[in-house]
């Protein structure tokens, strides 16, 4: 009895229906783990639109986060010099490997298996991602903090998260994320993507944004900037003064002030500035906070209404009295 011919599965679009067969194959092989954000983009027009918006050059190395079965990857490979794909699920990595096996693109694909947030990234020019929603914020900040950040990032996010990236002072969604990202990068909205463009469909709508790092980068310390924003945005609709009355905040600023004094004393070879009691530190820090908030006239302002210039003014004023946030 002759052996039945083996079926080949492909996600390429063709009139024979092999794409449909491939999708049935994936559905039978994989139980997509939505806890890991596995919502595969299935609309080829949306996938091509995302890749086109990246304006990839033939010399570019592209980082893709969460490639899944490769619907974006194969399109990126057609335009880029190389694709570095970071994938957490070994099953997906294996499927992507099979998909490019024996093609000219095979040598251009490098798959890094593991958690993106724990992965040491090589150099790359562009980032493209159908982002697992639970790592949206950490992913953005990891990209911003790269020693050589990407020229452009085209990232898919949950719609509300994308709108937070774009929100301006006074908008209901304006928050620490908005102020932080907009200090370091220019963010623009690219397109809306409905839930039915994914398999399986997520419970929320999505949006694609473009993030372009500012050049030159602002001449401030990232951790300092973020440290200030963490305090003022704890309750963004409360007054700035209210945020600095927290015992935890005062404790952190006391510690930083002690470090500042120790550095000053060391630089001046002078121990005369030492303060004996903890209560003295507390009172000094409280007075300096009041001094800064009075000087800047931000005491009764709310973080939700302030812009980058306002926060920079506040940060500079605190530095002038020896208070730091990192």
C-alpha positions in Angstrom: 0.0 0.0 0.0 1.6 3.3 -1.0 2.3 5.9 1.7 0.1 8.9 1.7 2.0 12.1 0.6 3.1 14.4 3.5 1.3 17.7 3.6 3.3 20.8 3.5 2.1 23.8 5.4 2.8 27.4 4.5 1.5 30.8 5.6 2.2 32.3 2.1 -0.9 33.6 0.3 -1.8 31.5 -2.7 -5.0 30.3 -4.5 -4.5 26.7 -3.5 -5.7 27.3 0.0 -2.4 26.3 1.6 -2.6 29.4 3.9 -5.9 28.1 5.3 -4.3 24.7 5.8 -1.4 26.3 7.6 -3.7 28.2 10.0 -5.6 24.9 10.7 -2.3 23.3 11.4 -1.2 26.0 13.8 -4.5 25.8 15.6 -4.2 22.1 16.0 -0.5 22.2 17.1 -0.6 25.3 19.3 -2.8 26.2 22.2 -1.9 29.9 22.2 -0.9 31.1 25.7 -2.8 34.4 26.1 -1.2 34.9 29.5 2.0 35.4 27.5 0.3 37.8 25.2 0.1 35.3 22.3 -2.4 37.0 20.0 -1.0 36.4 16.5 -1.5 39.2 14.0 -3.3 37.4 11.1 -4.2 40.3 8.7 -1.5 40.5 6.0 -2.4 44.1 5.1 -2.0 45.3 8.7 1.3 43.3 9.0 2.7 44.8 5.8 1.5 48.3 6.9 3.5 48.0 10.1 6.6 46.9 8.3 6.3 49.7 5.7 6.0 52.4 8.4 9.4 51.4 9.8 11.1 52.6 6.5 13.6 49.8 6.8 16.9 50.3 4.9 18.8 47.4 3.3 21.6 47.9 5.8 19.4 47.8 8.9 19.4 45.2 11.7 15.9 44.9 13.0 14.9 43.7 16.4 11.5 42.0 16.6 10.0 41.2 20.0 7.6 38.3 20.2 7.7 37.2 16.5 5.2 34.3 17.2 4.7 32.3 14.0 6.5 35.0 11.9 3.8 36.9 10.0 5.7 40.1 10.6 9.1 38.5 10.5 9.0 37.2 6.9 8.1 40.7 5.7 10.9 42.3 7.7 13.4 39.8 6.3 12.5 40.9 2.8 13.7 44.4 3.5 16.4 44.2 6.3 20.0 43.0 6.4 19.2 40.9 9.4 16.4 40.2 11.9 17.1 39.5 15.6 13.9 37.9 17.0 13.4 37.5 20.7 10.9 34.8 21.5 9.9 33.3 24.9 8.0 30.2 23.6 10.2 27.4 22.2 7.2 26.2 20.2 6.9 29.5 18.4 10.6 29.7 17.8 10.6 26.2 16.3 7.7 27.1 14.0 9.4 30.3 12.9 12.6 28.4 12.2 10.7 25.9 10.0 9.0 28.7 8.2 12.2 30.2 6.9 14.2 26.9 6.5 15.5 26.5 3.0 14.8 30.0 2.0 17.2 32.9 1.2 16.0 34.6 4.4 17.2 31.7 6.7 20.7 33.1 7.1 19.3 36.6 7.9 17.3 35.4 10.9 18.8 35.1 14.4 16.3 33.8 17.1 17.1 34.6 20.7 15.1 32.3 22.9 14.1 33.8 26.3 12.4 36.6 28.2 13.0 39.9 26.4 13.3 41.8 29.6 16.2 39.5 30.7 17.9 39.3 27.3 21.0 41.2 26.6 20.4 42.8 23.3 22.9 43.1 20.4 23.1 46.3 18.3 20.0 47.0 16.2 18.7 50.0 14.1 15.0 49.5 14.2 12.6 47.7 16.5 9.2 46.2 15.5 6.9 44.5 17.9 3.4 43.1 18.3 4.0 43.7 22.0 2.9 41.2 24.7 0.7 43.7 26.6 2.0 42.7 30.0 5.5 44.0 29.2 4.5 47.2 27.3 5.9 49.7 29.8 9.1 47.8 30.6 9.7 47.2 26.9 9.4 51.0 26.1 11.8 51.9 28.9 14.3 49.2 27.9 14.4 50.6 24.4 14.8 54.2 25.7 17.7 53.1 27.9 19.7 51.3 25.3 23.3 52.6 25.0 22.6 53.0 21.3 18.8 53.2 21.0 17.0 52.3 17.8 16.5 55.0 15.1 12.8 54.2 15.1 10.5 51.7 16.9 7.1 50.6 15.4 5.2 49.0 18.3 1.7 47.5 18.7 0.1 48.2 22.1 -3.2 47.9 23.8 -5.2 51.0 22.7 -5.3 52.7 26.1 -1.6 52.2 26.7 -0.8 53.8 23.3 -3.0 56.7 24.2 -1.2 57.2 27.4 2.1 57.5 25.5 0.5 60.2 23.4 -1.4 62.1 26.1 -0.6 65.7 26.8 -0.9 67.8 30.1 -4.5 68.2 31.0 -5.7 65.0 29.2 -7.4 62.4 31.4 -4.8 59.7 30.4 -1.8 62.0 31.0 0.5 60.2 33.5 4.1 59.5 34.5 4.4 57.3 31.5 3.4 60.1 29.2 5.8 62.7 30.7 8.6 60.2 30.9 8.5 58.9 27.4 7.9 62.3 25.8 11.0 63.7 27.5 13.2 61.1 25.6 11.3 60.5 22.4 8.8 61.8 19.9 5.7 59.5 19.8 3.1 59.5 17.0 0.0 57.3 16.3 0.2 55.2 13.2 -2.9 53.1 13.0 -5.8 51.5 14.9 -6.0 47.7 14.8 -9.2 45.9 15.7 -9.3 42.8 17.8 -10.6 40.7 14.9 -7.2 41.1 13.2 -5.7 38.7 15.7 -5.9 34.9 16.4 -7.1 34.4 19.1 -8.8 37.9 19.3 -7.8 39.8 22.4 -10.4 41.4 24.7 -9.2 45.0 23.8 -8.5 47.1 20.7 -4.9 47.9 19.7 -2.9 50.7 18.2 0.4 51.0 16.5 2.7 53.9 17.5 6.1 55.2 16.2 8.7 56.1 18.8 11.7 58.1 17.6 14.4 58.8 20.2 15.3 62.5 20.4 18.8 63.5 19.0 20.7 64.8 20.9 19.3 63.1 24.0 18.3 65.5 26.8 21.2 66.2 29.1 19.7 64.9 32.3 20.0 61.6 34.2 17.2 59.2 33.4 16.9 57.8 36.9 16.8 61.3 38.4 14.0 62.4 36.0 12.0 59.2 36.6 12.6 59.5 40.4 11.0 63.0 40.4 8.1 61.8 38.3 7.4 58.8 40.5 6.8 61.2 43.4 4.7 63.8 41.7 2.5 61.3 39.8 1.7 59.0 42.8 -1.5 60.9 42.9 -1.5 63.0 39.8 -4.6 65.0 40.7 -3.4 65.9 44.2 -1.1 68.9 44.7 2.6 68.6 44.2 3.1 69.5 47.9 0.9 66.5 48.9 3.3 64.1 47.1 6.3 65.4 49.1 4.6 64.9 52.5 4.8 61.1 52.4 7.1 59.7 55.0 8.5 57.2 52.4 9.4 60.1 50.1 11.0 62.1 52.9 13.0 59.1 53.9 14.3 58.5 50.4 15.2 62.2 50.0 17.0 62.2 53.4 19.1 59.2 52.2 19.9 61.0 49.0 20.8 64.2 50.8 23.2 62.3 53.1 24.9 60.9 50.0 25.1 64.4 48.6 26.7 65.8 51.8 29.1 62.9 52.0 30.3 63.6 48.4 30.6 67.3 49.1 32.6 66.7 52.3 34.9 64.2 50.5 35.5 66.6 47.6 36.3 69.4 50.1 38.2 67.2 52.5 36.0 68.7 55.2 34.0 66.9 57.9 32.5 70.1 59.5 29.3 69.7 57.5 28.4 66.5 59.3 24.9 66.4 60.9 24.6 64.5 64.2 20.9 63.4 64.6 18.4 61.9 62.3 15.8 64.4 63.3 18.1 67.2 62.0 18.2 65.6 58.6 14.4 65.2 58.6 13.9 68.9 59.4 16.5 70.1 57.0 15.0 68.1 54.1 11.5 69.2 54.9 12.6 72.9 54.9 14.4 72.4 51.6 11.2 70.9 50.1 9.1 73.8 51.3 11.8 76.3 50.0 11.7 74.7 46.5 8.0 74.5 46.2 7.6 78.1 47.3 10.3 79.3 45.0 8.9 77.5 41.9 5.3 78.3 42.9 4.4 74.6 42.2 3.1 73.8 45.7 -0.5 74.0 44.8 -0.1 72.8 41.2 -1.0 69.3 40.0 1.2 67.0 38.1 -1.6 66.2 35.6 -1.4 69.8 34.4 2.4 70.3 34.2 4.6 69.8 31.2 8.2 68.9 30.7 9.5 72.4 31.2 7.7 72.6 34.5 9.2 69.3 35.7 12.7 70.4 34.6 12.3 73.6 36.5 11.3 71.6 39.6 14.2 69.2 39.2 16.8 72.0 38.8 15.5 73.8 41.9 15.8 70.7 44.0 19.4 70.3 42.7 20.2 73.8 43.7 19.5 72.9 47.4 21.2 69.5 47.3 18.2 67.3 46.9 18.5 64.5 44.3 16.2 61.8 43.2 18.6 58.9 42.4 
